[in-house]
Structure formats: C-alpha cells, structure tokens
Amino acid sequence: MYVGWHMKTNLVTISPETPVLKAREIMDTKKISHLPVTDGKARLLGIVTDRDLKEAWASPASTLSVYELTYVLQKLKVEAIMTKKVLTVTPDMTIERAASILHAHRISALPVVQNDKVVGIITSTDLMEVLLQALGMSEDSGRLSIIVRDRIGILAEVGRTMQEAGINIRSVMTFPLQGFQDLWQLILRVSLASMEKAAQVLGERGFKVITKYVEDLTPYLP
C-alpha cells in the first residue's frame, strides 16, 4: 500500500496572505484540521493546523476585549502563524513509512509533494481507515487469534487448514507477542458464520484458539 493510493486529492489550500479568521472559517466549513499554504502554483510554503489557530486565539485573548481581539485577528495573516518547515511525503512512499513519520514526530498530517507541487494530503485518520480495511473489520466478520512460534511455513499451515475446511480468510495479521521471544500472535478474520467452524478445525490441528480477551495467555502458548 502506498500513500498515493490513499491520500486525499481534493485539497483545500490557502495563501500566506489569508487572514487567520478566514482560515478558521474554512476549517469549520470543510470540517478539516489542516490547511496547506501554497504560492498559488501548488508549491508548498507551509501548513496551518487547528492547533495553530487555537494558539493564535489564545495568545492575546486574556488581555484584549472581544472587539479588540476580533480586530487583531482580522489583521493577522496565516503567514505569521504557519509552520514553515513542513515534513512531507511522496505518492510512492509506503503507508507504513508515512505512519512511522507521523508517530515519530507526533503530528497528524503530511502534505504529499510530487515534482515540487502539493498533490495531496494524508492524515492519521486516513491511516486508521487503511488499518481497519487491512484488518478486514466489518460487522459480519469475527476475529480469532492463535499464538505461534516464529518458524517457516506456519502461515501456509494455517492457510491450508482453512482451505481444506472451505473457510475464506478475510484478513490476516501477525505481530510479536510482547514479553515472549520468538512467539507471534496470528490474527485471522473470517465471516461470523465461519467462526465456530474455524475455531474447531484449528483446534483439531493443535492450535489453541483465542476468541475473546484473556488476561493470562499461558494456557495458549505453543
């Protein structure tokens, strides 16, 4: 999965001369939290976030009257509050790399730049949607977990078991089991109608299936 496949391309951008009050109005109307600032030719100059606007509001708010505050904000341009050193990504960057950048820098959006022009934006909300899609999350699906050793062929073995039982695997995810070396949690999502049968055939193959939260994982270790 790549950024270019999941980024938002119906961009709303503003210029450095846009008044802060206008930027606030755009965010409220469009229900967005980030506004790339461009030069009119799609070249990125900065970005303004909902947090930037809140800080601009809060700075003089304690010493000015409502009328004075409104006057100040009418004169204030986004150029004065925007972030100018903006982290960006490209359409061909992987989704997981983009997620890593968001997490490492504690930000929630990345403008997407190609050939020195802004072509999209990807946010933490977009990445959450990708994760849910990858997990196969839906109302008519169920989740099974098994704990397996890190060895060659384990995915093939589980897949073959499901195939022989005529059960379609909607999604599969693996990640290391915290606190245990060389043990991984293998998470399968199947249709609700197949849940009971899937747990049964996996159990018959010697896998200890987890279908709900358990505090002690010891009985389920291989």
C-alpha positions as CSV (number, residue, x, y, z in Angstrom):
1,M,0.0,0.0,0.0
2,Y,1.3,3.4,-1.0
3,V,0.5,7.0,0.1
4,G,-0.7,7.8,-3.5
5,W,-3.4,5.2,-3.2
6,H,-5.0,6.6,-0.1
7,M,-4.2,10.3,0.1
8,K,-6.9,13.0,-0.2
9,T,-6.5,14.8,-3.5
10,N,-9.5,17.2,-3.2
11,L,-7.2,19.7,-1.5
12,V,-8.2,22.9,0.2
13,T,-5.2,25.3,0.2
14,I,-4.7,28.9,1.3
15,S,-2.2,31.6,0.6
16,P,0.1,33.2,3.1
17,E,-2.0,36.4,2.9
18,T,-5.2,34.6,4.0
19,P,-6.5,36.2,7.3
20,V,-6.5,33.9,10.3
21,L,-10.2,34.4,10.7
22,K,-10.8,33.2,7.1
23,A,-8.6,30.1,7.7
24,R,-10.8,29.3,10.8
25,E,-13.9,29.7,8.7
26,I,-12.6,27.4,6.0
27,M,-11.7,24.7,8.6
28,D,-15.1,24.9,10.2
29,T,-17.0,24.8,6.9
30,K,-14.9,22.0,5.3
31,K,-14.6,20.1,8.7
32,I,-10.8,19.8,8.3
33,S,-7.9,20.4,10.7
34,H,-5.0,21.2,8.3
35,L,-4.6,23.7,5.5
36,P,-1.5,23.6,3.3
37,V,-0.2,27.1,2.4
38,T,0.8,27.4,-1.2
39,D,2.1,30.2,-3.5
40,G,-0.7,29.9,-6.0
41,K,1.2,27.5,-8.2
42,A,0.8,24.5,-5.8
43,R,4.3,25.0,-4.4
44,L,4.2,24.3,-0.6
45,L,5.1,27.2,1.7
46,G,3.8,26.0,5.0
47,I,0.9,24.4,6.8
48,V,-1.6,25.8,9.3
49,T,-3.3,23.4,11.7
50,D,-6.3,23.7,14.0
51,R,-3.8,23.9,16.9
52,D,-2.0,26.8,15.3
53,L,-5.3,28.7,15.1
54,K,-6.2,27.9,18.7
55,E,-2.9,29.2,19.9
56,A,-3.3,32.4,17.8
57,W,-6.7,32.9,19.5
58,A,-5.4,32.2,23.0
59,S,-2.3,34.4,22.8
60,P,-4.0,37.9,23.1
61,A,-7.3,36.6,24.4
62,S,-6.5,37.3,28.1
63,T,-5.6,40.9,27.7
64,L,-8.0,42.1,24.9
65,S,-11.7,42.8,24.8
66,V,-13.8,40.8,22.3
67,Y,-13.8,43.7,19.9
68,E,-10.1,44.2,20.2
69,L,-9.4,40.5,19.7
70,T,-11.6,40.4,16.6
71,Y,-9.7,43.4,15.2
72,V,-6.3,41.8,15.8
73,L,-7.3,38.5,14.3
74,Q,-8.8,40.3,11.2
75,K,-5.4,41.8,10.6
76,L,-3.3,38.7,11.4
77,K,-2.3,36.6,8.3
78,V,-1.6,32.9,8.3
79,E,2.0,33.6,7.3
80,A,2.6,34.8,10.8
81,I,1.4,31.5,12.5
82,M,2.0,28.8,9.9
83,T,4.7,26.1,10.2
84,K,7.2,26.7,7.5
85,K,9.5,23.7,7.9
86,V,6.9,21.1,6.8
87,L,7.5,17.4,6.8
88,T,6.2,15.9,3.5
89,V,5.9,12.6,1.8
90,T,5.7,11.4,-1.8
91,P,2.9,9.3,-3.5
92,D,5.3,6.4,-3.9
93,M,6.1,6.2,-0.1
94,T,4.7,3.2,1.7
95,I,1.8,3.7,4.1
96,E,3.8,2.2,6.9
97,R,6.6,4.6,6.4
98,A,4.2,7.6,6.4
99,A,2.7,6.2,9.6
100,S,6.1,5.9,11.2
101,I,6.9,9.6,10.4
102,L,3.5,10.8,11.9
103,H,4.2,8.7,15.0
104,A,7.8,9.8,15.4
105,H,7.1,13.5,15.1
106,R,3.8,13.5,16.9
107,I,1.9,15.1,14.0
108,S,-1.4,14.2,12.4
109,A,-1.0,15.1,8.7
110,L,1.6,15.1,5.9
111,P,1.3,17.0,2.7
112,V,2.1,14.9,-0.4
113,V,4.5,16.5,-2.8
114,Q,5.5,15.5,-6.3
115,N,7.6,17.5,-8.7
116,D,7.7,20.3,-6.2
117,K,3.9,20.6,-6.1
118,V,1.4,19.6,-3.5
119,V,-0.8,16.8,-4.9
120,G,-2.5,15.6,-1.8
121,I,-2.5,15.2,2.0
122,I,-2.6,12.1,4.2
123,T,-3.7,12.2,7.8
124,S,-3.8,9.9,10.8
125,T,-7.5,9.4,10.1
126,D,-6.7,8.2,6.6
127,L,-4.1,5.7,8.1
128,M,-6.6,4.5,10.6
129,E,-9.1,3.7,7.8
130,V,-6.3,1.8,5.9
131,L,-5.6,-0.2,9.1
132,L,-9.3,-1.1,9.5
133,Q,-9.5,-2.1,5.9
134,A,-6.4,-4.2,6.2
135,L,-7.8,-5.9,9.3
136,G,-11.0,-6.8,7.3
137,M,-13.0,-5.0,10.0
138,S,-16.8,-5.3,9.3
139,E,-20.0,-6.1,11.2
140,D,-20.3,-9.5,9.6
141,S,-16.8,-10.7,10.5
142,G,-15.2,-12.3,13.6
143,R,-11.7,-12.4,15.0
144,L,-9.6,-15.4,16.0
145,S,-6.1,-15.4,17.4
146,I,-3.5,-18.1,17.8
147,I,0.0,-17.8,19.3
148,V,2.6,-19.5,17.2
149,R,6.3,-19.9,17.1
150,D,8.3,-17.9,14.6
151,R,9.0,-20.6,12.0
152,I,8.9,-21.1,8.3
153,G,5.6,-22.4,7.0
154,I,3.3,-21.5,9.8
155,L,1.2,-19.2,7.7
156,A,1.0,-21.8,5.0
157,E,-0.1,-24.4,7.5
158,V,-2.9,-22.2,8.9
159,G,-4.0,-21.2,5.4
160,R,-4.1,-24.8,4.3
161,T,-6.2,-25.8,7.3
162,M,-8.7,-23.0,6.4
163,Q,-8.7,-24.0,2.7
164,E,-9.4,-27.7,3.5
165,A,-12.3,-26.6,5.7
166,G,-13.7,-24.4,3.0
167,I,-13.3,-21.2,5.1
168,N,-12.3,-17.9,3.5
169,I,-9.8,-15.8,5.4
170,R,-10.7,-12.2,5.0
171,S,-7.6,-10.8,6.6
172,V,-4.5,-12.0,8.5
173,M,-2.1,-10.0,10.7
174,T,1.0,-11.1,12.7
175,F,3.0,-9.3,15.3
176,P,5.4,-10.3,18.1
177,L,3.9,-11.3,21.4
178,Q,5.1,-8.8,23.9
179,G,7.3,-10.3,26.6
180,F,7.9,-13.6,24.8
181,Q,10.8,-14.3,22.5
182,D,10.1,-16.0,19.1
183,L,6.4,-16.1,19.7
184,W,3.9,-14.3,17.5
185,Q,0.2,-13.6,17.6
186,L,-1.5,-14.6,14.4
187,I,-4.8,-12.9,14.0
188,L,-7.4,-14.1,11.5
189,R,-10.7,-12.5,10.5
190,V,-13.4,-14.7,9.0
191,S,-17.1,-14.4,8.4
192,L,-19.2,-14.7,11.6
193,A,-20.9,-17.7,10.0
194,S,-17.5,-19.5,9.8
195,M,-16.2,-18.5,13.3
196,E,-17.2,-21.7,15.1
197,K,-16.0,-24.0,12.4
198,A,-12.7,-22.1,12.1
199,A,-12.0,-22.4,15.8
200,Q,-12.9,-26.1,15.7
201,V,-10.6,-27.1,12.7
202,L,-7.7,-25.0,14.1
203,G,-8.2,-26.7,17.5
204,E,-8.1,-30.1,15.8
205,R,-4.8,-29.2,14.3
206,G,-3.4,-28.5,17.7
207,F,-3.7,-24.7,17.7
208,K,-5.1,-23.1,20.9
209,V,-7.6,-20.5,19.6
210,I,-8.4,-17.3,21.4
211,T,-11.8,-15.8,20.5
212,K,-12.1,-13.3,23.4
213,Y,-9.9,-11.3,25.8
214,V,-8.0,-13.5,28.3
215,E,-5.7,-12.0,31.0
216,D,-3.4,-15.0,31.2
217,L,-2.0,-16.2,27.9
218,T,0.0,-19.1,29.5
219,P,-2.6,-21.8,28.6
220,Y,-2.5,-20.6,24.9
221,L,1.3,-20.7,24.4
222,P,2.6,-23.3,22.0
